[in-house]
Amino acid sequence: MKRGGTFSLARIEPIPGANLALSRTLAVEAVVAEGLDCQRGGRTVVSGISFRVEAGRALALRGPNGSGKTTLLRTIAGYLQPAAGGIEVIRPAACASKPADEGVYHYIGHANGIKPRLSVIENVSFWQGFYSGAADVEAAEDALDAFGLLNLASFSAGHLSQGQARRLGLARLLAARRPVWLLDEPQAALDVASTRLLERAIAAHLASGGLAIVSTHLDLALPDALILELGKPQPAQ
């Protein structure tokens, strides 16, 4: 599916460097940051961050508002350039011919990225095409089912509640699979039952060899997660 066409991309951020023709997920062994400084509005909000997240693991970003969680996620995703240090995506030798970050990230921020004039299933199909260049109705329906939305597939997205809209935004994680999930407060607007659906999706993603970096200040069960506290001095390496 081409950018533009019958769909407007206004206020929807594409993945930098994304290959829209990519039709399959390529494995990632780890995401590594070394001495990372991140800036917002010309001011450094994250300084000297280092971490390594292996496939099958999650990293939880914790810290008060303004501590740089969103800025760090956006820097990892490639929307912002690091002020210092760097981020490396480590792939198996079999993937060495591909750019390191090609087709790697699913970034979901505070906005749900849905088109209100499209139906629920059309929204998921749009994101399938955007991320992978492919259409898979069964995968789209499975994604909606996993987030309790299959019965609303033909429903106009503009009529969804806040919680339903959030679940629809999250459904694209399953409709077009990518190995690294970058999730910024993904449980915002979700009730307890919907949060359990999100936790189940993350657990399945990790079990299949994916990895996730998640900012959260609410209770969210992340299996065997590493914790990175922002807004606190980092220990000497």
HELIX and SHEET records of a PDB file:
HELIX    1   1 LYS A   69  ALA A   77  1                                   9    
HELIX    2   2 ALA A   93  CYS A   95  5                                   3    
HELIX    3   3 VAL A  120  SER A  132  1                                  13    
HELIX    4   4 VAL A  137  ALA A  146  1                                  10    
HELIX    5   5 LEU A  150  LEU A  152  5                                   3    
HELIX    6   6 ALA A  157  HIS A  159  5                                   3    
HELIX    7   7 GLN A  162  ALA A  175  1                                  14    
HELIX    8   8 VAL A  192  ALA A  207  1                                  16    
SHEET    1   A 3 ARG A  43  GLU A  54  0                                        
SHEET    2   A 3 ALA A  30  ARG A  40 -1                                        
SHEET    3   A 3 ALA A  84  ILE A  90 -1                                        
SHEET    1   B 5 TYR A 105  ILE A 108  0                                        
SHEET    2   B 5 VAL A 180  ASP A 184  1                                        
SHEET    3   B 5 LEU A 211  SER A 215  1                                        
SHEET    4   B 5 ALA A  58  ARG A  62  1                                        
SHEET    5   B 5 LEU A 226  GLU A 229  1                                        
END                                                                             
